Amino acid sequence: MRAFDRVVLIFNPASTGNASALAVELRDELQRRQPDLPVTLQKTEHAGHARDLARDAAHTGRPLLVSVSGDGGYNEVVNGAMQAGNDAVVCAVLPAGDANDHRRATREQPLVDAIVTGSVTRIDLLRLTVGGSAPTTRYAHSYIGLGLTPVVAVDLEKGGKESLKEALAVMRAFSRFRPFEIQLENGSRQRFDSIVFANISQMAKVATLSEDDGRPDDGRFEVITVKHTAKWRLLGIALKAALRGLGPQPSVREYSFTNLEPMPIQVDGEVMDLGAGAAVRIHIAHQAMQTLL
């Protein structure tokens, strides 16, 4: 028996990566190689729609939900699947965006081959909770970032994602970036330029976060911190990450803090706002999701 009873391809027709054509191509190839496997196309119509489509599809049976997108679209599909509470759901991503860190870091074979062979495995997710008695919960398949990471993401969204526009957006964000301060569980306050909680070893196309395995199924995540420093030093750290990697990083199962002023936080490719004084907890959801590698 297959690990999944049908395939649902969720795509954004306005994607910069031509998601519509890629979704149709994958459907046609699956119909050729697995004619008895039902495959449907579902296009998104607005931000957050992929989450709704995934949640609805995940309520019944054993679907394989394929996000034809970048990391942000895949984040919506993963969160929709987790909201459905069906442990039989399988999620995967076919890269069709500017940021495809998850697939790049975990790929072992072409997606269509993984679907045909049905090679399902389980991976961890990062679980973010914000607030007290009624917290907001979000899952991340790859990373959660504070500081420079979401600031750059916001400027990329405003400025566009073509190569020249990307470079200008990064330079603009870097020039006006300010450090942030958080209160740790022990009561101490620390100022940082960046914190990345990573479930994969690479992000941002070329930056190597850790030289360890950074396996997405080991029950731990890496914490890459950059305490506040001069901007020229921060730039040097960014270049080191891109060219040589940052070396071994500490790994944990949980990290909690209170943010002391409003700031953005990036969850995979999506940016959300944290209010001042919010209690934030990030912990590993060990092997919480089935996927294809």
Secondary structure, 3 states (H helix, E strand, C coil): CCCCCEEEEEECCCCCCCHHHHHHHHHHHHHHHCCCCCEEEEECCCCCHHHHHHHHHHCCCCEEEEEEECHHHHHHHHHHHHHHCCCCCEEEEEECCCCCHHHHHHCCCCHHHHHHHCCEEEEEEEEEEECCCCCEEEEECCEEEEEHHHHHHHHHHHHCCCHHHHHHHHHHHHHHCCCEEEEECCCCEEEEEEEEEECCCEECCCEECCCCCCCCCCCCEEEEEEECCCHHHHHHHHHHHHHCCCCCCCEECEEEEEECCCEEEEECCEEEEECCCCEEEEEEEEEEEEEEC
